[in-house]
Amino acid sequence: MAALDSTGNLFPPLFDVGAVGARMWRRRLRILALTAGALALALVYLAVTKPTYTATASLLIDPRDARSTNFETVLPGIGADSAAVASQVFVIQSRDLLMAVFESERIAEDPEFAGHGLFSFLGGTDKPGKDAVFRRFERRVTVERAGLTYVIDVSFKSSSAQKAARIANAIVERYRAGLSDERESANADVNTRLAERTAALQQNVTEADRAVGAFRIAHEILDPAAGGTLKDQIDQLTTQLIDARTSANQATGRYEQAVAAGASPEALEKLSDIVSSAAIDRLRADYNQRAAELANAEAIYQARHPTIRRLRSELSRTQTLMGKEAERIARELKAKRDLANEAVATIEAKLAALRSQTQAADAAQVELRRLEAKAEAARSVLDDMLKRAEETAQMRGLQRSEARVIGVAAPPVQPTWPTPMLLLPVSAALGLLVGCGLAVAGGPVGARERDFEGVDTGNGKHATTGISALQPILSAPREETDREGRMKGQEVLTQSFPDKARSGRTSLGAVSEDNDAAENEDDASAGARPEDLGRYDLPGVAGMAVPARIRTLRRRFLRQGGEAFSRSLLALVRRIAARLTDDAAPHMLLVSSLRDPAEARLACAMIGISLQQAVQNVLVVEFSSHRLQDGGRSGIFINGASGLATIVCPLGGDRPFALDETLTADFDFVLLLAPSLANRDWNTAFFAAADLMLFALPPAETLEKAQNQLRRHLGAKNIGRSATLVIAAGETAGMTFAVPGAAS
């Protein structure tokens, strides 16, 4: 059974600072020796360890991309994305990059890396392989990003400061050269692919142009720029037709006017307005001259005068000529009209023929446009390829690396390891901690000579604590009488509460020597009877459910101000421990009631929580009259109200109840929560394994009546291992513990 320790009047703390301090003070020489030994080991380590130097070079990954031209680069920059910058850390740590530095710096021939290790004498003497040397070299490289910045620190550790700086700078330069080589390689690859693709594109463009030309020739489609298309021809003929019709109309009008004018001299005047003719003008002038001469002659001569006859004959001949000229002009105008009409008819015939050809030419135009579009697309792609090829060819040597060295690795002055200012204080602290731990783990000083350890109470006396104070009671033989057990329990309680035991009653419960004496006299007169463990008023409000009252009881242990509450239950636990006569764990305590099962549940929770607070492992076994699944028992679970480990088992059976052997080693106390005595399934033989039977009584129950009822159910054989306690669930501010018969 684990220790039920108590310091003063309270339950023991989980960590007794005073006791631990006392143990360390008594073993201070051991602690100092361990601390000195740790310092000595640190000094030896500093003396034999070869110093290690760490050189660091800093890189700035500049996300800005400097451009000397407007050309787009084949391989763009790393970018400003945080993940892209962080990935460069792994690029620098990659095996390919480090292997290039490994080869260029000839690390495989360096004795620092290719030499044998400190414990090489345990194995073979063969020279380590290249992979082993590279792994040693790789472990010396550290690449870290400075927070969320664009700065990357590349560090290398070596026993030589100059070598550490040289290799760190070599890694940085190799990384920067790799970035530039990537861009140049990308440009070269793109140029090669563009050259291969350009030849094929040129062939495609040639074939497309040839197909367009052949189609034009086959369908007699002329170049639009030359005006030879059907549309242009139709437009031209339409214009010509309009002009021809206009000319025909004009010719028709002139002819009709000429016909209407006739062949008289007056018609010549009208014809002169229509047609401009030199002959008409001469004939008119001659006619006017002859007419004037005739008029003059008629004024001078008679009608038969030869002059007048001559002039009349000449005038008549002129009129005849004028009539013939008018007829000639009419015939000429008619001929022009006929020519104009023929021209109109010819143009209309050609226009009709072209319009009939337009329908057949539309389908050819669609196919022609498709071929032209294909040729244009091929030509456009070829132009882009040629332009891009020229751009990439000119970008060679113009791109710079995004990584810029902002801190060149310099040979460090001080070694990074070992550091005496760090190693010595840490070794001293570790030695001190180990010494203190061993001192505390060694147990109390002088444990072989003492059964318990005294703790100074401040008045020069020592209070008895620990399980040692209970061992005489727990190890007592089973043949002892109940009266001797109660006397030993009262003796232990008197040691724990020396002042309050004499006062007759504590503020939350007291034990009086006079009450025990009176109780012992009653036992002697009335025979064996259950021991009365007192009355307990539990905290809570009247009418509360049992789980709620158990939670209130549990919280009283944990919150501040529950010291008196803890002292009362410690007294109860000590009295119960005084009745136990078997040292073998676990100890079984039967908790039951006369009629109301709620009283037994409250008493079981109160005792179980008290034992648990006293650093005991407690298991509560609840018995059920109902048949469990598969006829077995439930698994262990934690009760939500009490916080105790609980298991449910079936009630009854031919054999006494026994706990599984798998559980006996895990618990110190087993509380058997049995049904009330009024239950028809109650069987005293079933609970024969119980070390002590505790029966919870209501406040209204008289002790004498309860004892008589227990005698009838338990019999004289089991009455000696039973006890009673009164559970009151009234509205109180705390919990009261009192032994019956004590003075008010």
KEFI-484607 format. One line per field, with one value per residue (C-alpha): residue in one letter; chain; x negated, y, z negated. Coordinates in steps of 0.05 Angstrom, whole numbers, padded with zeros to 5 digits. Each point is the difference from the previous one (the first is absolute). Layout:
BEGIN
resn <- [a	...]
chain <- [A	...]
east <- [X	...]
north <- [Y	...]
up <- [Z	...]
//
This chain:
BEGIN
resn <- [m	a	a	l	d	s	t	g	n	l	f	p	p	l	f	d	v	g	a	v	g	a	r	m	w	r	r	r	l	r	i	l	a	l	t	a	g	a	l	a	l	a	l	v	y	l	a	v	t	k	p	t	y	t	a	t	a	s	l	l	i	d	p	r	d	a	r	s	t	n	f	e	t	v	l	p	g	i	g	a	d	s	a	a	v	a	s	q	v	f	v	i	q	s	r	d	l	l	m	a	v	f	e	s	e	r	i	a	e	d	p	e	f	a	g	h	g	l	f	s	f	l	g	g	t	d	k	p	g	k	d	a	v	f	r	r	f	e	r	r	v	t	v	e	r	a	g	l	t	y	v	i	d	v	s	f	k	s	s	s	a	q	k	a	a	r	i	a	n	a	i	v	e	r	y	r	a	g	l	s	d	e	r	e	s	a	n	a	d	v	n	t	r	l	a	e	r	t	a	a	l	q	q	n	v	t	e	a	d	r	a	v	g	a	f	r	i	a	h	e	i	l	d	p	a	a	g	g	t	l	k	d	q	i	d	q	l	t	t	q	l	i	d	a	r	t	s	a	n	q	a	t	g	r	y	e	q	a	v	a	a	g	a	s	p	e	a	l	e	k	l	s	d	i	v	s	s	a	a	i	d	r	l	r	a	d	y	n	q	r	a	a	e	l	a	n	a	e	a	i	y	q	a	r	h	p	t	i	r	r	l	r	s	e	l	s	r	t	q	t	l	m	g	k	e	a	e	r	i	a	r	e	l	k	a	k	r	d	l	a	n	e	a	v	a	t	i	e	a	k	l	a	a	l	r	s	q	t	q	a	a	d	a	a	q	v	e	l	r	r	l	e	a	k	a	e	a	a	r	s	v	l	d	d	m	l	k	r	a	e	e	t	a	q	m	r	g	l	q	r	s	e	a	r	v	i	g	v	a	a	p	p	v	q	p	t	w	p	t	p	m	l	l	l	p	v	s	a	a	l	g	l	l	v	g	c	g	l	a	v	a	g	g	p	v	g	a	r	e	r	d	f	e	g	v	d	t	g	n	g	k	h	a	t	t	g	i	s	a	l	q	p	i	l	s	a	p	r	e	e	t	d	r	e	g	r	m	k	g	q	e	v	l	t	q	s	f	p	d	k	a	r	s	g	r	t	s	l	g	a	v	s	e	d	n	d	a	a	e	n	e	d	d	a	s	a	g	a	r	p	e	d	l	g	r	y	d	l	p	g	v	a	g	m	a	v	p	a	r	i	r	t	l	r	r	r	f	l	r	q	g	g	e	a	f	s	r	s	l	l	a	l	v	r	r	i	a	a	r	l	t	d	d	a	a	p	h	m	l	l	v	s	s	l	r	d	p	a	e	a	r	l	a	c	a	m	i	g	i	s	l	q	q	a	v	q	n	v	l	v	v	e	f	s	s	h	r	l	q	d	g	g	r	s	g	i	f	i	n	g	a	s	g	l	a	t	i	v	c	p	l	g	g	d	r	p	f	a	l	d	e	t	l	t	a	d	f	d	f	v	l	l	l	a	p	s	l	a	n	r	d	w	n	t	a	f	f	a	a	a	d	l	m	l	f	a	l	p	p	a	e	t	l	e	k	a	q	n	q	l	r	r	h	l	g	a	k	n	i	g	r	s	a	t	l	v	i	a	a	g	e	t	a	g	m	t	f	a	v	p	g	a	a	s]
chain <- [A	A	A	A	A	A	A	A	A	A	A	A	A	A	A	A	A	A	A	A	A	A	A	A	A	A	A	A	A	A	A	A	A	A	A	A	A	A	A	A	A	A	A	A	A	A	A	A	A	A	A	A	A	A	A	A	A	A	A	A	A	A	A	A	A	A	A	A	A	A	A	A	A	A	A	A	A	A	A	A	A	A	A	A	A	A	A	A	A	A	A	A	A	A	A	A	A	A	A	A	A	A	A	A	A	A	A	A	A	A	A	A	A	A	A	A	A	A	A	A	A	A	A	A	A	A	A	A	A	A	A	A	A	A	A	A	A	A	A	A	A	A	A	A	A	A	A	A	A	A	A	A	A	A	A	A	A	A	A	A	A	A	A	A	A	A	A	A	A	A	A	A	A	A	A	A	A	A	A	A	A	A	A	A	A	A	A	A	A	A	A	A	A	A	A	A	A	A	A	A	A	A	A	A	A	A	A	A	A	A	A	A	A	A	A	A	A	A	A	A	A	A	A	A	A	A	A	A	A	A	A	A	A	A	A	A	A	A	A	A	A	A	A	A	A	A	A	A	A	A	A	A	A	A	A	A	A	A	A	A	A	A	A	A	A	A	A	A	A	A	A	A	A	A	A	A	A	A	A	A	A	A	A	A	A	A	A	A	A	A	A	A	A	A	A	A	A	A	A	A	A	A	A	A	A	A	A	A	A	A	A	A	A	A	A	A	A	A	A	A	A	A	A	A	A	A	A	A	A	A	A	A	A	A	A	A	A	A	A	A	A	A	A	A	A	A	A	A	A	A	A	A	A	A	A	A	A	A	A	A	A	A	A	A	A	A	A	A	A	A	A	A	A	A	A	A	A	A	A	A	A	A	A	A	A	A	A	A	A	A	A	A	A	A	A	A	A	A	A	A	A	A	A	A	A	A	A	A	A	A	A	A	A	A	A	A	A	A	A	A	A	A	A	A	A	A	A	A	A	A	A	A	A	A	A	A	A	A	A	A	A	A	A	A	A	A	A	A	A	A	A	A	A	A	A	A	A	A	A	A	A	A	A	A	A	A	A	A	A	A	A	A	A	A	A	A	A	A	A	A	A	A	A	A	A	A	A	A	A	A	A	A	A	A	A	A	A	A	A	A	A	A	A	A	A	A	A	A	A	A	A	A	A	A	A	A	A	A	A	A	A	A	A	A	A	A	A	A	A	A	A	A	A	A	A	A	A	A	A	A	A	A	A	A	A	A	A	A	A	A	A	A	A	A	A	A	A	A	A	A	A	A	A	A	A	A	A	A	A	A	A	A	A	A	A	A	A	A	A	A	A	A	A	A	A	A	A	A	A	A	A	A	A	A	A	A	A	A	A	A	A	A	A	A	A	A	A	A	A	A	A	A	A	A	A	A	A	A	A	A	A	A	A	A	A	A	A	A	A	A	A	A	A	A	A	A	A	A	A	A	A	A	A	A	A	A	A	A	A	A	A	A	A	A	A	A	A	A	A	A	A	A	A	A	A	A	A	A	A	A	A	A	A	A	A	A	A	A	A	A	A	A	A	A	A	A	A	A	A	A	A	A	A	A	A	A	A	A	A	A	A	A	A	A	A	A	A	A	A	A	A	A	A	A	A	A	A	A	A	A	A	A	A	A	A	A	A	A	A	A	A	A	A	A	A	A	A	A	A	A	A	A	A	A]
east <- [00000	-00028	-00014	00056	-00046	00021	-00038	00030	00076	00004	-00006	-00072	-00018	-00022	-00070	-00026	-00049	-00025	-00016	-00035	-00041	-00021	-00022	-00042	-00032	-00019	-00030	-00032	-00070	00024	00033	-00063	-00042	00044	-00003	-00075	-00005	00043	-00045	-00062	00030	00015	-00072	-00027	00046	-00024	-00072	00006	00051	-00026	00032	00049	00007	00062	-00003	00064	00014	00065	00040	00056	00052	00020	00071	-00009	-00017	-00046	00013	-00046	00051	00074	-00010	00033	-00050	00005	-00009	00031	-00026	00013	00055	00021	00041	-00022	00004	-00043	-00054	00004	-00009	-00068	-00024	00012	-00032	-00064	00002	00012	-00048	-00017	-00023	-00039	-00031	-00026	-00032	-00025	-00035	-00027	-00029	-00028	00032	-00010	-00075	00007	-00024	00052	00056	-00035	-00038	00020	00047	-00014	00025	-00030	-00043	00064	00011	-00042	-00054	00025	00005	00072	00035	00020	00072	-00020	-00047	00054	00050	-00051	-00008	00076	00011	-00046	00043	00057	00047	00053	00047	-00002	00072	00048	-00051	-00033	-00067	-00030	-00059	-00048	-00045	-00055	-00036	-00073	-00059	-00034	00028	-00028	00028	00069	00002	-00027	00051	00058	-00018	-00008	00070	00028	-00037	00021	00072	-00004	-00036	00054	00054	-00036	-00013	00073	00020	-00053	00018	00073	-00016	-00042	00053	00054	-00043	-00012	00074	00020	-00050	00029	00070	-00013	-00020	00065	00040	-00033	00018	00072	00004	-00028	00051	00057	-00019	-00007	00069	00031	-00032	00022	00070	00003	-00024	00047	00061	-00024	00000	-00043	-00037	00047	-00054	00001	00075	00013	00049	00072	00024	-00047	00020	00074	-00012	-00038	00054	00054	-00035	-00009	00073	00022	-00045	00024	00072	-00012	-00035	00056	00053	-00038	-00009	00074	00019	-00044	00027	00071	-00014	-00033	00059	00048	-00040	00005	-00042	00020	-00048	00033	-00016	-00072	00003	00031	-00051	-00056	00024	-00003	-00061	-00060	-00018	-00044	00039	00065	-00034	-00026	00067	00036	-00049	00005	00076	00002	-00046	00040	00065	-00029	-00025	00068	00036	-00046	00009	00075	-00002	-00039	00021	00064	00020	-00022	-00067	-00055	-00035	00062	00007	-00072	00005	00065	-00033	-00060	00045	00040	-00063	-00023	00066	-00006	-00070	00027	00055	-00050	-00045	00059	00017	-00074	-00001	00065	-00030	-00063	00039	00041	-00064	-00027	00065	-00003	-00072	00016	00058	-00044	-00053	00053	00024	-00071	-00016	00065	-00016	-00070	00028	00052	-00054	-00045	00058	00014	-00073	00003	00040	-00051	-00057	00027	-00017	-00069	-00009	00017	-00053	-00049	00010	-00012	-00065	-00022	00016	-00040	-00058	00005	00000	-00061	-00034	00017	-00026	-00063	-00010	00008	-00049	-00051	00008	-00005	-00061	-00034	00018	-00026	-00064	-00012	00016	-00063	-00046	00050	00035	-00029	00010	00054	-00045	-00046	-00054	00010	-00049	-00062	-00022	-00062	-00044	00031	-00044	00034	00020	00074	-00011	-00018	00020	-00026	00047	00059	-00025	-00025	00065	00042	-00042	00002	00076	00008	-00045	00040	00066	-00025	-00025	00065	00039	-00041	00005	00076	00006	-00042	00058	00000	-00066	-00006	00059	-00031	00003	00069	00070	00024	-00029	00017	00017	-00012	00066	-00032	00005	-00057	00044	00008	00066	00004	00013	00001	00023	-00049	00049	00054	-00044	00010	00075	-00001	-00049	00039	00024	00072	00011	-00002	00066	00037	-00011	-00076	00006	00041	-00049	-00058	00040	00015	-00074	-00021	00053	-00024	-00071	00026	00045	-00031	00032	00069	00006	-00003	00052	00055	00024	-00032	00032	00017	-00001	-00040	-00015	00007	-00034	00061	00045	-00045	00000	00076	00005	-00047	00042	00063	-00035	-00020	00071	00038	-00049	-00033	00031	-00021	-00046	00031	-00045	00041	00046	-00018	00039	-00020	-00003	00056	00073	00058	00033	-00063	-00010	-00052	-00049	00006	-00015	-00060	-00027	00009	-00038	-00056	-00006	-00006	-00066	-00029	00019	-00035	00029	00014	-00054	00049	00039	-00063	-00018	00068	-00005	-00072	00026	00052	-00053	-00045	00056	00016	-00074	-00002	00052	-00039	-00039	-00028	-00063	00011	00026	00052	00043	00074	00051	00074	00045	00074	00063	00061	00053	-00019	-00055	-00014	-00030	-00049	-00019	-00016	-00040	-00038	-00017	-00022	-00046	-00027	-00016	-00034	-00044	-00016	-00021	-00045	-00037	00034	00023	00075	00047	00075	00039	00074	00046	00061	00058	00014	-00034	-00060	-00018	-00028	00009	-00067	-00023	-00012	-00067	-00032	00025	-00007	00062	00019	00023	-00053	-00058	-00015	-00015	00063	00021	00070	00007	00060	00029	00009	-00028	-00022	-00070	-00024	-00020	-00073	-00038	-00037	-00074	-00014	00029	-00030	-00068	00029	00041	-00011	00073	00062	00067	00057	00063	00052	00076	00038	00017	00073	-00019	00022	-00066	-00042	-00044	-00051	-00040	-00009	-00038	-00044	-00064	00014	-00049	00049	00075	00023	00075	00026	00059	00049	00001	00069	-00022	-00015	-00067	00030	00052	-00052	-00047	00056	00016	-00074	-00004	00058	-00029	-00074	00000	-00050	-00056	00001	00024	-00071	-00025	00055	00008	00053	-00001	00056	00006	00040	00017	00028	-00014	-00066	-00060	-00050	-00006	00006	-00031	00022	-00001	00067	00000	-00048	00017	00034]
north <- [00000	00067	00052	00039	00057	00061	00062	00035	-00001	00001	-00050	-00004	00041	-00037	00032	00014	00057	00000	-00074	00004	00060	-00037	-00061	00042	00038	-00065	-00026	00066	-00031	-00051	00055	00043	-00061	-00014	00074	00001	-00064	00030	00061	-00045	-00039	00065	00024	-00066	00006	00071	-00024	-00058	00027	00032	00068	00008	00065	00021	00048	00031	00032	00038	00000	00048	-00030	00064	-00009	00060	-00019	00050	00006	00031	-00009	-00009	-00073	-00052	-00047	-00074	-00018	00054	00017	-00038	00049	00033	-00059	-00022	-00074	00010	00035	-00054	-00054	00029	-00024	-00072	00016	00021	-00063	-00045	-00057	00022	00070	-00025	-00055	00052	00038	-00066	-00016	00070	00008	-00071	-00017	-00074	00011	00044	-00036	00036	-00036	-00061	-00018	-00054	00017	00002	-00072	-00028	-00047	-00040	-00017	-00009	00046	00006	00070	00024	00001	00061	-00003	-00001	00059	00038	-00013	00029	00061	00007	00000	00060	00042	00041	00042	00043	00054	00063	00003	00020	00042	-00013	-00012	-00071	-00016	-00055	-00026	-00052	-00030	-00021	-00006	00053	00070	00014	-00066	00015	00069	-00028	-00056	00044	00050	-00057	-00025	00070	00011	-00068	00016	00068	-00032	-00053	00053	00034	-00067	-00018	00063	-00008	-00074	00019	00051	-00050	-00054	00048	00025	-00072	-00018	00065	-00013	-00069	00025	00059	-00044	-00039	00064	00029	-00062	00007	00073	-00017	-00055	00044	00057	-00050	-00028	00070	00018	-00066	00010	00071	-00024	-00059	00043	00061	00044	00061	00042	00051	00053	-00007	00011	-00066	-00032	-00012	00053	00051	-00020	00006	00067	00024	-00026	00032	00067	-00010	-00019	00063	00042	-00037	00009	00074	00007	-00040	00045	00062	-00028	-00017	00069	00034	-00045	00014	00075	-00004	-00038	00050	00060	-00024	00025	00074	00056	00012	-00073	00015	00052	-00052	-00052	00048	-00002	-00077	-00014	00043	-00003	00046	-00018	00025	00063	00014	-00018	00046	00056	-00011	-00003	00065	00034	-00024	00022	00069	00008	-00023	00050	00056	-00021	-00003	00070	00023	-00047	-00028	-00073	-00022	00031	-00050	00019	-00016	-00066	-00017	00019	-00040	-00059	00003	00008	-00061	-00041	00022	-00023	-00067	-00008	00019	-00052	-00054	00021	-00005	-00070	-00020	00025	-00038	-00064	00011	00010	-00062	-00040	00025	-00018	-00070	-00008	00023	-00049	-00057	00019	-00002	-00068	-00028	00025	-00028	-00068	-00001	00022	-00055	-00051	00024	-00002	-00072	-00017	00033	-00058	-00051	00045	00007	-00072	00009	00063	-00037	-00053	00054	00037	-00064	-00013	00072	-00003	-00064	00032	00063	-00040	-00040	00064	00033	-00059	00000	00074	-00010	-00058	00039	00060	-00043	-00036	00066	00026	-00062	00002	00072	-00015	-00042	00032	00055	-00035	00004	-00045	00017	-00022	00055	-00010	00050	-00032	-00037	-00054	00022	-00045	00002	00022	-00040	-00073	-00015	-00065	-00015	00064	00002	00056	-00044	-00070	00012	00031	-00052	-00058	00030	00007	-00071	-00027	00038	-00026	-00072	00006	00028	-00054	-00055	00031	00003	-00069	-00030	00004	00029	00002	-00054	-00039	-00065	00022	00032	-00023	00071	00068	00057	00069	00059	00034	00062	-00015	-00049	-00062	-00045	-00023	-00072	-00006	-00054	-00072	-00018	00027	-00047	-00062	-00026	00000	-00028	-00055	-00023	-00073	-00015	-00030	00070	00024	00059	00038	-00004	00023	00061	00017	-00002	00043	00050	00000	00017	00054	00029	00004	00038	00047	00005	00065	-00010	-00071	00027	00055	-00051	00029	00035	00054	-00050	-00063	-00024	-00065	-00003	-00049	00001	-00019	-00060	-00021	00004	-00038	-00054	-00009	-00007	-00053	-00039	00001	-00012	-00048	00007	00055	00043	00058	00069	00044	00063	00047	00036	00060	00006	00068	00018	00021	-00043	-00036	-00004	-00062	-00050	00014	00075	-00009	-00043	00053	00052	-00045	-00009	00075	00013	-00039	00041	00071	00044	00000	-00074	-00016	-00015	-00043	-00040	-00009	-00030	-00051	-00016	-00020	-00045	-00032	-00013	-00032	-00045	-00017	-00019	-00054	-00032	-00062	-00024	00031	-00030	00050	00014	00010	-00012	00045	-00017	00062	-00011	00029	-00025	00023	00060	-00015	00076	00000	-00056	00037	00064	-00038	-00039	00064	00036	-00057	-00012	00074	00004	-00059	00027	00067	-00040	-00026	-00068	-00037	-00014	-00044	00003	-00064	00012	-00061	-00006	-00047	00003	-00048	00032	-00011	-00071	-00012	00032	00066	00069	00031	00051	00071	00066	00022	00070	00023	-00029	-00006	-00071	-00061	-00042	-00069	-00031	-00074	-00046	-00011	-00070	-00067	-00065	00023	00060	00061	00002	00054	-00019	-00011	00051	00055	-00018	00030	00066	00023	00010	00001	-00032	00030	-00050	00042	-00052	00007	00015	-00053	00005	-00026	-00072	-00017	00017	-00059	00006	-00059	00035	00057	-00046	00029	00070	00021	00049	00012	00072	00015	00071	00020	00058	00052	-00023	-00071	-00019	-00035	-00055	-00018	-00001	-00044	-00050	-00003	-00011	-00057	-00035	00007	-00009	-00048	-00004	-00022	00063	00053	00009	00025	00052	00073	00054	00073	00050	00038	00065	00036	00064	00073	00015	00043	-00055	-00070	-00019	-00061	-00021	-00063	-00017	00015	00058	00062	00055]
up <- [00000	00019	-00053	-00032	-00017	-00041	-00018	-00059	00006	00076	00056	00024	00061	00062	-00006	-00071	00012	-00072	-00001	00068	-00023	-00063	00039	00048	-00058	-00035	00065	00021	00003	00051	00042	-00002	00020	00060	00020	-00005	00040	00056	00002	00003	00058	00035	-00009	00027	00060	00013	-00004	00048	00050	00063	00012	00056	00040	00037	00059	00028	00067	00013	00064	00020	00047	00036	00029	00045	00072	00033	00075	00050	00057	00008	00020	-00043	-00033	00014	-00074	-00046	-00069	-00064	-00019	-00065	-00025	-00070	00017	00062	-00042	-00054	00053	00017	-00067	00023	00067	-00034	-00044	00060	00012	00071	-00022	-00060	00041	00050	-00058	-00029	00066	00013	-00070	00000	-00066	00011	-00009	-00062	-00063	-00042	00037	00030	-00063	-00051	-00056	-00075	-00009	00063	-00041	-00017	00073	00062	00024	00071	00029	00000	00067	00040	-00023	-00073	00010	00036	-00057	-00049	00045	00008	-00075	-00007	00047	-00030	00043	-00035	00021	-00043	-00024	00055	00036	00067	-00034	-00003	-00045	00023	-00055	-00001	-00060	00002	-00046	00043	00001	00070	00027	-00029	00034	00066	00006	-00022	00055	00050	-00014	00010	00065	00025	-00014	00036	00059	00003	00005	00058	00034	-00005	00037	00054	00008	00006	00054	00039	-00004	00023	00058	00023	-00003	00035	00057	00010	-00001	00046	00059	-00005	-00005	00062	00039	-00024	00022	00069	00010	-00023	00048	00057	-00015	00001	00067	00032	-00024	00029	00067	00002	-00016	00040	-00062	00013	-00049	-00033	00006	00076	00004	00035	-00047	00020	-00047	00029	00070	-00017	-00031	00062	00048	-00043	00006	00075	00007	-00035	00045	00063	-00018	-00011	00067	00034	-00030	00022	00071	00004	-00023	00052	00055	-00019	-00002	00068	00029	-00030	00028	00072	00060	00003	-00011	-00066	-00018	00010	-00055	-00046	00021	-00016	-00072	00001	00042	00012	00075	00043	00063	-00031	-00022	00072	00031	-00047	00013	00076	-00005	-00040	00050	00061	-00034	-00014	00072	00027	-00043	00024	00072	-00005	-00026	00060	00056	00026	-00013	00067	-00004	00012	-00064	-00040	00036	-00013	-00073	-00007	00034	-00047	-00061	00022	00009	-00070	-00029	00036	-00030	-00069	00006	00020	-00058	-00048	00026	-00007	-00072	-00015	00029	-00041	-00064	00015	00009	-00066	-00033	00028	-00022	-00070	-00005	00024	-00052	-00054	00022	00003	-00070	-00027	00030	-00031	-00068	00001	00017	-00058	-00049	00020	-00014	-00070	-00031	00022	-00023	-00071	-00018	00029	-00042	-00064	00015	00020	-00065	-00039	00037	-00009	-00075	-00007	00037	-00042	-00065	00021	00020	-00067	-00040	00041	-00012	-00076	00001	00038	-00046	-00062	00027	00013	-00070	-00036	00041	-00022	-00073	-00008	-00051	-00018	-00059	-00069	-00061	-00051	-00058	-00024	-00053	-00056	-00049	00020	-00048	-00039	-00043	-00070	-00058	-00055	00004	-00004	-00039	-00054	-00036	-00072	-00020	00018	-00014	-00071	-00028	00035	-00027	-00070	00005	00025	-00055	-00051	00028	00001	-00071	-00024	00036	-00030	-00068	00004	00031	-00056	-00049	-00071	-00036	-00052	00026	-00025	-00073	00001	00018	00013	00012	-00047	00025	-00046	-00019	-00027	-00074	-00004	00009	00059	00029	00022	00074	00053	00002	-00055	-00051	00026	00008	-00071	00012	00070	-00018	-00061	00001	00016	-00069	-00033	-00028	00027	-00064	00007	00072	-00020	-00055	00049	00049	-00054	-00019	00072	00004	-00066	00029	00061	-00039	-00069	-00021	00030	-00026	-00071	00013	00012	00069	00059	00040	00055	-00042	-00059	-00035	-00075	-00046	-00045	00058	00018	-00073	-00003	00066	-00024	-00063	00043	00042	-00060	-00028	00065	00034	00069	00042	00060	-00013	00007	00045	-00013	00037	00065	00027	00072	00036	00046	00002	-00023	00058	00043	00042	-00022	00058	-00012	-00074	00016	00047	-00055	-00048	00050	00013	-00075	00001	00056	-00016	-00050	-00070	-00004	-00051	-00056	00048	00016	-00074	-00015	00055	-00019	-00069	00033	00044	-00060	-00038	00059	00008	-00073	00013	00057	-00021	00066	00029	00069	00052	00023	-00062	00012	-00034	00006	00001	-00007	-00034	-00036	00050	00044	00051	00006	-00070	00020	00064	-00039	-00052	00054	00038	-00064	-00021	00070	00013	-00069	00016	00069	-00029	-00046	00062	00001	00061	-00010	00040	-00010	00015	00012	-00003	00045	-00009	00075	00047	00035	00073	00011	-00074	-00016	-00029	00031	00013	-00045	00010	-00037	-00037	00023	-00069	-00046	00048	-00026	00041	00002	00024	00001	-00020	-00005	-00070	-00027	00017	-00032	-00017	-00041	00039	00020	00038	00063	-00009	00055	-00044	-00067	00016	00026	-00060	-00075	-00021	00030	-00022	00010	00010	-00021	00002	-00064	-00051	00021	00070	00009	00036	-00062	-00019	-00055	00026	00068	-00035	-00043	00031	-00029	-00054	-00030	00009	-00004	-00005	00012	-00044	00008	-00056	-00023	-00011	-00073	-00010	-00043	00052	00055	-00041	-00012	00074	00017	-00051	00034	00070	-00013	-00059	-00057	00047	00043	-00048	-00026	00068	00010	-00016	00008	00018	00006	00066	-00005	00065	-00029	00019	-00035	00013	-00011	-00028	-00074	-00031	-00070	-00041	-00034	-00074	00004	-00041	00039]
//
